[in-house]
Amino acid sequence: MSTITFMPSTDSGKADLLNHLSTALPQYATLLNMTADDLNLLNADSASFRYALQSTSDMQAYSQSWTNYKNQLRDGTSGAAGWPVPPALAQPIPSAVNPGIVPRLSAMVGLIKANKNYTDAIGKDLWLIGSAHVIDPSAWKPILSTQNQAGHPIIVWTKGNAAAIEIWVDRGDGNNFGFLTINTEPNTMDKWPLPVPGKSQTWQYKAIYLLHDEQVGQWSDVMSMSVGG
């Protein structure tokens, strides 16, 4: 699959472009008549959008924790009692910026491309020239992390261009990895019964993306989490 685009279609892609520009544009600032204020605003927009993106992911996982905990309270499924703990905001917190980061970015790119000193070579270096972007599922590899809700692991992952993700687990019982679940939307809670009080186990997880109901790409790195205790 391939698309021709300048502006990334995903929020993570837009965040990457902002970050790249904030790093690469200063060397062309004088040539392209970019002021210090222009660069400072770009840096602030980049930091704020990246922070908002990560915080949104954290809060979505926290929201899922409440849904799972509500279901546990309602249905009496296994798990320790206790309200879900809200995630702490990552530090440092960047300064807030006015709404309209992407329109500002588009306007800046328009000025850059209209400058008499602008060249295709500069555009390519700044990622401002749309090109055939090949989407290669064989290179996809999930990146996993975990959160904890009432003792149960929540496997945190991003979807990207995949249709779903297939997750396997090894509970340290000698049976090695076995199928856990397939999910079409992040994130995934492991509702397996927890160890008895006073006992702890290390559960390991790995995952692979699915496209058209087939495994594609590479397995994730194995992620471990201690449960119980």
Backbone as numpy.savetxt, mean C-alpha at the origin, in Angstrom:
# Nx Ny Nz CAx CAy CAz Cx Cy Cz
-0.50 -6.88 -21.21 -1.34 -5.68 -21.21 -0.46 -4.43 -21.21
-0.92 -3.36 -21.87 -0.15 -2.12 -21.86 -1.08 -0.94 -21.94
-0.66 0.16 -21.37 -1.41 1.41 -21.43 -0.44 2.54 -21.74
-0.95 3.63 -22.31 -0.12 4.80 -22.58 -0.65 5.93 -21.71
0.18 6.41 -20.81 -0.30 7.39 -19.84 0.86 8.23 -19.33
0.53 9.43 -18.91 1.52 10.25 -18.19 1.20 10.23 -16.70
-0.06 10.56 -16.36 -0.46 10.59 -14.96 -0.83 9.18 -14.51
-0.19 8.67 -13.47 -0.54 7.32 -12.98 -2.01 7.24 -12.61
-2.60 6.07 -12.81 -4.02 5.89 -12.53 -4.30 5.60 -11.07
-3.31 5.11 -10.34 -3.52 4.74 -8.94 -2.96 5.81 -8.01
-3.49 5.85 -6.79 -2.97 6.79 -5.80 -1.51 6.51 -5.46
-1.15 5.23 -5.37 0.24 4.90 -5.07 1.16 5.36 -6.20
0.69 5.24 -7.45 1.48 5.73 -8.57 1.64 7.24 -8.55
0.56 7.95 -8.20 0.63 9.41 -8.10 1.61 9.80 -6.98
1.58 9.06 -5.87 2.51 9.36 -4.78 3.95 9.13 -5.22
4.18 8.07 -6.00 5.54 7.81 -6.50 6.00 8.92 -7.44
5.10 9.39 -8.30 5.46 10.47 -9.22 5.80 11.75 -8.46
4.98 12.10 -7.47 5.27 13.28 -6.66 6.63 13.16 -5.98
6.90 12.00 -5.43 8.18 11.78 -4.75 9.34 11.90 -5.73
9.18 11.30 -6.92 10.25 11.36 -7.91 10.50 12.80 -8.35
9.44 13.53 -8.62 9.60 14.92 -9.05 10.27 15.78 -7.98
9.88 15.55 -6.72 10.47 16.36 -5.65 11.98 16.10 -5.54
12.42 14.91 -5.97 13.84 14.57 -5.94 14.56 15.01 -7.21
13.91 14.82 -8.37 14.59 15.02 -9.65 14.47 16.42 -10.21
13.41 17.14 -9.87 13.18 18.46 -10.47 14.18 19.53 -10.06
14.70 19.55 -8.82 15.60 20.65 -8.44 16.78 20.88 -9.39
17.31 19.81 -10.00 18.47 20.00 -10.90 18.10 20.76 -12.17
16.79 20.79 -12.49 16.33 21.50 -13.68 15.62 22.82 -13.32
15.60 23.17 -12.04 14.78 24.29 -11.58 15.15 25.59 -12.29
16.42 25.93 -12.34 16.83 27.18 -12.98 16.53 27.16 -14.47
16.82 26.04 -15.12 16.59 25.93 -16.56 15.11 26.09 -16.91
14.23 25.56 -16.05 12.80 25.56 -16.34 12.05 26.66 -15.59
12.78 27.58 -14.98 12.19 28.73 -14.27 11.29 28.30 -13.12
11.67 27.24 -12.42 10.97 26.81 -11.23 11.56 27.55 -10.02
10.71 28.15 -9.22 11.18 28.93 -8.07 11.32 28.03 -6.83
11.96 28.59 -5.82 12.08 27.87 -4.55 10.71 27.59 -3.96
9.78 28.53 -4.12 8.42 28.32 -3.62 7.75 27.16 -4.36
7.97 27.06 -5.67 7.42 25.94 -6.44 7.92 24.61 -5.90
9.21 24.53 -5.64 9.81 23.29 -5.16 9.34 22.97 -3.74
9.23 24.00 -2.91 8.77 23.77 -1.54 7.34 23.25 -1.51
6.48 23.80 -2.38 5.10 23.35 -2.46 5.04 21.91 -2.96
5.86 21.59 -3.95 5.91 20.22 -4.47 6.34 19.25 -3.37
7.36 19.62 -2.61 7.82 18.75 -1.52 6.73 18.56 -0.47
6.03 19.63 -0.13 4.97 19.54 0.87 3.82 18.67 0.37
3.45 18.84 -0.91 2.39 18.02 -1.49 2.78 16.55 -1.49
4.03 16.27 -1.87 4.50 14.89 -1.92 4.45 14.24 -0.54
4.97 14.94 0.47 4.99 14.38 1.83 3.58 14.19 2.37
2.70 15.15 2.12 1.34 15.07 2.65 0.54 13.95 1.99
0.69 13.81 0.66 -0.08 12.78 -0.02 0.40 11.39 0.36
1.70 11.20 0.46 2.23 9.90 0.88 1.75 9.55 2.28
1.75 10.54 3.16 1.31 10.31 4.54 -0.18 9.97 4.57
-0.98 10.71 3.80 -2.42 10.44 3.76 -2.70 9.05 3.20
-1.93 8.63 2.22 -2.11 7.32 1.62 -1.83 6.21 2.63
-0.72 6.33 3.36 -0.38 5.32 4.35 -1.37 5.32 5.51
-1.77 6.51 5.95 -2.72 6.59 7.06 -4.07 6.01 6.66
-4.48 6.21 5.41 -5.73 5.64 4.93 -5.69 4.12 5.00
-4.56 3.54 4.59 -4.40 2.08 4.65 -4.49 1.59 6.10
-3.83 2.31 7.01 -3.87 1.91 8.42 -5.29 1.98 8.98
-6.02 3.04 8.62 -7.36 3.21 9.16 -8.35 2.22 8.54
-8.13 1.84 7.29 -8.99 0.83 6.68 -8.81 -0.52 7.38
-7.56 -0.83 7.72 -7.32 -2.07 8.47 -7.96 -2.00 9.85
-7.93 -0.81 10.47 -8.56 -0.64 11.78 -10.07 -0.78 11.67
-10.65 -0.23 10.58 -12.08 -0.37 10.36 -12.47 -1.83 10.23
-11.66 -2.59 9.50 -11.95 -4.01 9.37 -11.85 -4.71 10.73
-10.91 -4.26 11.57 -10.79 -4.83 12.91 -12.09 -4.68 13.69
-12.74 -3.49 13.57 -14.00 -3.26 14.27 -15.12 -4.14 13.70
-15.14 -4.29 12.38 -16.16 -5.16 11.78 -16.00 -6.59 12.27
-14.77 -7.07 12.27 -14.52 -8.44 12.74 -14.84 -8.59 14.23
-14.50 -7.57 15.01 -14.76 -7.65 16.44 -16.26 -7.58 16.73
-16.97 -6.73 15.98 -18.42 -6.67 16.12 -19.06 -8.02 15.83
-18.57 -8.69 14.77 -19.10 -10.01 14.44 -18.78 -11.03 15.53
-17.59 -10.89 16.10 -17.19 -11.79 17.19 -18.09 -11.60 18.41
-18.38 -10.35 18.75 -19.28 -10.08 19.87 -20.68 -10.62 19.60
-21.13 -10.45 18.37 -22.48 -10.88 18.00 -22.61 -12.40 17.99
-21.62 -13.08 17.41 -21.76 -14.51 17.14 -21.06 -15.40 18.16
-20.22 -14.80 19.00 -19.55 -15.60 20.01 -18.42 -16.45 19.49
-17.74 -15.99 18.42 -16.60 -16.74 17.92 -15.44 -16.63 18.88
-14.44 -17.50 18.70 -13.31 -17.53 19.64 -12.50 -16.25 19.54
-11.81 -15.95 20.61 -10.97 -14.77 20.65 -11.11 -14.05 21.97
-10.02 -13.37 22.36 -10.03 -12.66 23.63 -10.92 -11.42 23.54
-11.56 -11.08 24.66 -12.38 -9.87 24.72 -11.48 -8.65 24.85
-11.86 -7.59 24.21 -11.08 -6.36 24.30 -11.31 -5.51 23.07
-11.51 -4.23 23.27 -11.79 -3.35 22.15 -10.58 -3.26 21.22
-10.81 -3.15 19.91 -9.68 -2.96 18.99 -8.90 -1.70 19.34
-7.59 -1.81 19.30 -6.72 -0.69 19.66 -6.45 0.14 18.41
-6.75 1.44 18.44 -6.52 2.26 17.24 -5.04 2.37 16.93
-4.69 2.43 15.64 -3.27 2.57 15.28 -2.76 3.96 15.63
-1.51 4.02 16.05 -0.89 5.31 16.34 -0.48 5.98 15.04
-0.68 7.28 14.94 -0.26 8.00 13.75 1.25 7.96 13.63
1.73 7.67 12.42 3.17 7.62 12.19 3.77 9.00 12.42
5.00 9.01 12.89 5.71 10.26 13.13 6.93 10.33 12.20
7.32 11.53 11.79 6.69 12.82 12.06 5.47 13.04 11.15
4.54 13.87 11.62 3.37 14.21 10.83 3.70 15.43 9.97
3.58 15.32 8.65 3.92 16.48 7.79 2.89 17.59 7.94
3.29 18.77 7.55 2.37 19.91 7.58 1.24 19.69 6.58
0.04 20.14 6.97 -1.11 20.01 6.09 -0.97 20.96 4.91
-1.52 20.55 3.76 -1.53 21.40 2.57 -2.97 21.60 2.11
-3.19 22.58 1.25 -4.52 22.82 0.72 -4.95 21.68 -0.20
-6.24 21.41 -0.30 -6.72 20.39 -1.23 -6.35 20.73 -2.67
-6.24 19.68 -3.50 -5.95 19.88 -4.91 -4.53 19.54 -5.31
-3.95 18.51 -4.70 -2.56 18.15 -5.00 -2.39 17.76 -6.46
-3.28 16.90 -6.98 -3.14 16.46 -8.37 -3.39 17.60 -9.36
-4.41 18.45 -9.17 -4.52 19.61 -10.07 -3.29 20.51 -10.04
-2.69 20.70 -8.86 -1.46 21.51 -8.78 -0.33 20.83 -9.54
-0.24 19.51 -9.40 0.79 18.76 -10.11 0.60 18.89 -11.62
-0.64 18.74 -12.08 -0.91 18.85 -13.52 -0.57 20.25 -14.04
-0.89 21.26 -13.24 -0.59 22.64 -13.65 0.92 22.86 -13.73
1.65 22.32 -12.76 3.11 22.46 -12.78 3.71 21.75 -14.00
3.21 20.55 -14.29 3.72 19.81 -15.45 3.43 20.59 -16.73
2.24 21.23 -16.80 1.91 22.04 -17.97 2.90 23.18 -18.16
3.28 23.85 -17.08 4.26 24.94 -17.16 5.63 24.41 -17.58
6.00 23.26 -17.03 7.30 22.68 -17.37 7.37 22.37 -18.86
6.32 21.71 -19.39 6.33 21.31 -20.80 6.22 22.51 -21.74
5.66 23.62 -21.25 5.54 24.82 -22.08 6.81 25.65 -22.09
7.74 25.35 -21.19 8.97 26.13 -21.12 9.82 25.91 -22.36
10.44 26.96 -22.86 11.22 26.86 -24.09 12.45 25.97 -23.94
12.88 25.74 -22.70 14.06 24.90 -22.47 13.73 23.43 -22.23
12.43 23.13 -22.22 12.01 21.75 -21.98 12.35 20.88 -23.18
12.83 19.66 -22.91 13.13 18.69 -23.96 12.53 17.33 -23.59
12.43 16.47 -24.57 11.94 15.12 -24.31 12.84 14.39 -23.32
14.13 14.64 -23.39 15.06 13.98 -22.47 14.76 14.38 -21.03
14.47 15.68 -20.82 14.09 16.13 -19.48 12.78 15.49 -19.07
11.81 15.46 -19.99 10.51 14.85 -19.68 10.64 13.40 -19.27
11.49 12.65 -19.96 11.68 11.25 -19.60 12.34 11.12 -18.23
13.31 12.00 -17.97 13.99 11.94 -16.68 13.05 12.28 -15.53
12.07 13.15 -15.80 11.11 13.55 -14.77 9.85 12.69 -14.76
9.77 11.68 -15.61 8.61 10.79 -15.74 7.38 11.55 -16.25
7.58 12.50 -17.14 6.48 13.33 -17.61 6.05 13.00 -19.03
6.63 11.98 -19.63 6.26 11.59 -20.98 5.54 10.26 -20.91
4.29 10.24 -21.36 3.54 9.00 -21.38 4.19 8.01 -22.31
4.26 6.78 -21.89 4.86 5.72 -22.69 4.07 4.45 -22.49
4.34 3.51 -23.34 3.68 2.21 -23.21 4.17 1.54 -21.94
3.29 1.44 -20.98 3.64 0.82 -19.70 3.11 -0.60 -19.69
4.02 -1.55 -19.73 3.64 -2.95 -19.80 3.35 -3.48 -18.41
2.16 -4.04 -18.25 1.79 -4.66 -16.99 2.14 -6.14 -17.07
3.12 -6.55 -16.32 3.64 -7.91 -16.41 3.27 -8.69 -15.14
2.20 -9.48 -15.18 1.79 -10.22 -13.98 2.86 -11.16 -13.45
3.78 -11.61 -14.32 4.82 -12.54 -13.87 5.76 -11.90 -12.86
5.76 -10.58 -12.79 6.64 -9.88 -11.84 5.94 -9.50 -10.55
4.63 -9.76 -10.46 3.90 -9.37 -9.26 4.34 -10.20 -8.06
4.49 -9.53 -6.92 4.87 -10.20 -5.68 4.22 -9.46 -4.52
3.32 -10.09 -3.78 2.66 -9.40 -2.66 3.67 -9.01 -1.58
3.39 -7.90 -0.94 4.14 -7.46 0.24 3.18 -7.50 1.43
3.50 -8.34 2.41 2.60 -8.55 3.54 3.11 -7.85 4.79
2.18 -7.41 5.61 2.47 -6.97 6.97 1.30 -7.40 7.85
1.43 -7.24 9.16 0.36 -7.72 10.05 -0.07 -6.64 11.02
-1.33 -6.76 11.42 -1.86 -6.04 12.56 -2.54 -7.05 13.47
-2.97 -6.61 14.63 -3.53 -7.52 15.62 -4.89 -7.00 16.07
-5.89 -7.88 16.05 -7.20 -7.51 16.55 -7.71 -8.61 17.46
-7.84 -8.28 18.76 -8.28 -9.24 19.76 -7.44 -10.51 19.71
-6.14 -10.35 19.44 -5.23 -11.48 19.41 -5.10 -12.14 18.05
-6.05 -11.90 17.16 -6.02 -12.53 15.85 -5.20 -11.70 14.86
-4.36 -12.36 14.06 -3.60 -11.62 13.06 -4.50 -11.08 11.95
-4.20 -9.88 11.50 -4.79 -9.34 10.29 -3.65 -9.20 9.29
-3.76 -9.92 8.17 -2.74 -9.86 7.13 -3.06 -8.67 6.24
-2.15 -7.71 6.22 -2.34 -6.47 5.47 -1.64 -6.61 4.12
-2.37 -6.27 3.05 -1.81 -6.37 1.70 -2.49 -5.38 0.78
-1.89 -5.12 -0.35 -2.48 -4.24 -1.35 -2.84 -5.06 -2.59
-3.85 -4.59 -3.34 -4.39 -5.38 -4.45 -3.70 -5.09 -5.77
-3.34 -3.84 -6.04 -2.73 -3.51 -7.33 -3.66 -3.85 -8.48
-3.11 -4.47 -9.52 -3.88 -4.86 -10.70 -4.38 -6.30 -10.63
-4.13 -6.96 -9.51 -4.55 -8.36 -9.38 -6.06 -8.44 -9.15
-6.62 -9.63 -9.41 -8.04 -9.86 -9.14 -8.27 -10.25 -7.69
-7.30 -10.95 -7.09 -7.45 -11.46 -5.72 -6.09 -11.88 -5.22
-6.07 -12.35 -3.98 -4.85 -12.87 -3.39 -5.16 -14.21 -2.71
-4.22 -15.13 -2.79 -4.35 -16.44 -2.14 -3.33 -16.51 -1.02
-3.80 -16.78 0.20 -2.94 -16.76 1.38 -2.83 -18.17 1.96
-1.61 -18.54 2.33 -1.33 -19.83 2.97 -0.72 -19.56 4.34
-0.89 -20.53 5.26 -0.41 -20.36 6.63 0.29 -21.63 7.11
1.32 -21.45 7.91 2.00 -22.53 8.62 1.89 -22.21 10.11
1.19 -23.08 10.87 0.94 -22.81 12.29 1.97 -23.47 13.20
3.07 -23.93 12.63 4.12 -24.51 13.44 3.76 -25.83 14.07
2.81 -26.54 13.45 2.35 -27.83 13.99 2.92 -29.02 13.23
3.92 -28.76 12.38 4.53 -29.84 11.62 3.87 -30.13 10.29
2.78 -29.43 9.99 2.07 -29.67 8.73 2.50 -28.75 7.61
3.49 -27.90 7.88 3.99 -26.94 6.89 2.87 -26.02 6.41
3.06 -25.40 5.26 2.09 -24.42 4.78 0.87 -25.11 4.19
-0.29 -24.53 4.49 -1.54 -25.01 3.93 -2.42 -23.83 3.56
-3.37 -24.07 2.68 -4.26 -23.02 2.19 -5.06 -22.39 3.33
-5.12 -21.05 3.35 -5.93 -20.33 4.33 -7.18 -19.75 3.70
-7.02 -18.91 2.67 -8.19 -18.25 2.08 -7.81 -17.57 0.79
-8.82 -17.19 0.03 -8.69 -16.29 -1.12 -9.56 -15.07 -0.83
-8.98 -13.89 -0.97 -9.70 -12.64 -0.77 -9.58 -11.75 -2.00
-10.66 -11.05 -2.29 -10.64 -10.11 -3.42 -10.40 -8.67 -2.99
-10.52 -8.39 -1.69 -10.29 -7.03 -1.19 -9.47 -7.11 0.09
-8.48 -6.20 0.25 -7.71 -6.14 1.50 -8.62 -5.74 2.66
-8.31 -6.12 3.88 -7.22 -6.98 4.30 -7.82 -8.29 4.80
-7.04 -9.19 5.41 -7.53 -10.53 5.72 -7.27 -10.87 7.18
-8.33 -11.23 7.90 -8.20 -11.64 9.29 -8.14 -13.16 9.39
-7.20 -13.67 10.16 -7.09 -15.11 10.42 -7.91 -15.42 11.66
-9.05 -16.11 11.47 -9.97 -16.38 12.57 -9.75 -17.75 13.21
-8.64 -18.38 12.90 -8.33 -19.68 13.50 -8.29 -19.55 15.03
-8.79 -20.58 15.78 -8.75 -20.50 17.24 -7.35 -20.22 17.78
-7.29 -19.32 18.73 -6.00 -18.95 19.31 -5.52 -20.01 20.29
-4.21 -20.05 20.56 -3.69 -20.98 21.57 -4.34 -20.73 22.93
-4.37 -21.77 23.76 -4.93 -21.63 25.09 -4.13 -20.61 25.88
-4.75 -19.94 26.86 -4.01 -18.94 27.66 -2.74 -19.52 28.24
-1.67 -18.74 28.17 -0.38 -19.17 28.68 0.49 -19.84 27.65
-0.07 -20.15 26.50 0.70 -20.78 25.43 0.82 -19.79 24.27
1.91 -19.88 23.56 2.11 -19.03 22.38 2.58 -19.87 21.21
2.29 -19.40 20.04 2.72 -20.06 18.81 3.19 -19.00 17.82
4.01 -19.43 16.88 4.40 -18.55 15.78 3.73 -19.03 14.52
2.86 -18.18 13.98 2.19 -18.49 12.72 2.89 -17.74 11.60
3.08 -18.43 10.48 3.75 -17.83 9.33 2.78 -17.77 8.14
2.93 -16.74 7.35 2.03 -16.53 6.22 2.84 -16.25 4.95
2.28 -16.70 3.84 2.80 -16.32 2.52 1.60 -16.18 1.59
1.77 -15.45 0.49 0.64 -15.18 -0.39 1.12 -15.04 -1.82
0.18 -15.24 -2.74 0.45 -15.05 -4.16 -0.79 -14.44 -4.81
-0.57 -13.60 -5.80 -1.70 -12.94 -6.47 -2.41 -13.91 -7.42
-3.69 -13.59 -7.70 -4.50 -14.34 -8.65 -4.99 -13.41 -9.75
-5.02 -13.92 -10.98 -5.58 -13.21 -12.11 -6.29 -14.24 -12.98
-7.56 -13.99 -13.27 -8.38 -14.95 -14.03 -8.36 -16.33 -13.35
-8.44 -16.31 -12.01 -8.51 -17.52 -11.19 -7.25 -18.37 -11.26
-6.14 -17.80 -11.73 -4.87 -18.52 -11.79 -3.82 -17.77 -10.97
-2.92 -18.53 -10.31 -1.82 -17.91 -9.60 -0.88 -17.23 -10.60
-0.45 -16.01 -10.26 0.47 -15.28 -11.13 1.58 -14.67 -10.29
2.73 -14.47 -10.92 3.83 -13.79 -10.25 4.57 -14.68 -9.28
5.06 -14.07 -8.21 5.90 -14.75 -7.24 5.21 -14.80 -5.88
5.56 -15.81 -5.10 5.09 -15.85 -3.72 5.73 -14.72 -2.92
5.01 -14.19 -1.98 5.54 -13.16 -1.10 6.64 -13.76 -0.22
7.39 -12.87 0.39 8.28 -13.33 1.47 7.42 -13.85 2.61
7.95 -14.82 3.35 7.23 -15.38 4.49 7.23 -14.36 5.63
6.05 -14.15 6.21 5.88 -13.22 7.32 5.45 -14.00 8.56
6.07 -13.73 9.69 5.79 -14.44 10.94 5.10 -13.53 11.94
4.25 -14.14 12.79 3.59 -13.40 13.86 3.40 -14.31 15.05
3.74 -13.84 16.23 3.51 -14.59 17.46 2.09 -14.36 17.95
1.39 -15.45 18.28 0.02 -15.35 18.77 -0.09 -16.07 20.10
-1.06 -15.67 20.90 -1.25 -16.27 22.21 -0.20 -15.81 23.20
-0.08 -16.55 24.29 0.92 -16.21 25.30 0.30 -15.60 26.53
